């Protein structure tokens, strides 16, 4: 699924629960681990430290 969002439209994901929700949605749409970061950063500004902590814990 092709997504394109202008930078000024991107929402910030800084809360762990929001990041986990976005990851779960993308996984349910068939994205694998390697594709997650590319897809999530197309749509959101992501706190990468929190993202990495969540992915490592999973």
C-alpha positions in Angstrom: 0.0 0.0 0.0 1.5 3.3 -1.1 1.4 6.1 1.5 2.6 9.6 1.0 2.2 12.2 3.7 3.7 15.7 3.5 6.1 16.5 6.3 3.9 19.1 7.9 1.1 16.5 8.1 3.1 14.0 10.1 2.1 13.2 13.7 4.7 12.8 16.3 4.9 9.4 18.0 6.7 9.7 21.3 4.6 7.6 23.6 5.3 3.9 23.8 1.7 3.0 23.5 1.3 5.0 20.3 4.4 3.5 18.8 3.3 0.0 19.7 -0.2 0.6 18.2 1.4 1.8 15.0 3.7 -1.3 14.9 0.7 -3.6 15.5 -1.3 -2.0 12.8 1.5 -2.3 10.3 2.1 -5.9 11.2 -1.6 -6.7 10.8 -1.3 -5.3 7.3 1.5 -7.8 6.5 4.6 -5.7 7.0 7.6 -7.7 8.3 10.2 -6.6 10.8 12.5 -5.2 8.2 9.8 -3.1 6.6 8.4 -1.6 9.8 10.8 1.3 10.3 10.6 2.4 6.6 6.8 2.4 6.7 6.3 4.0 10.1 8.6 6.9 9.3 6.8 7.6 6.0 3.7 8.5 8.1 5.0 9.6 11.5 7.9 11.3 13.2 9.0 8.6 15.5 11.1 8.7 18.7 13.6 6.2 17.4 15.1 5.4 20.8 11.6 4.4 22.1 11.0 2.5 18.8 14.2 0.5 19.2 13.4 -0.3 22.8 10.0 -1.6 21.8 11.3 -3.7 18.9 14.1 -5.2 21.1 11.7 -6.1 23.8 9.3 -7.9 21.4 
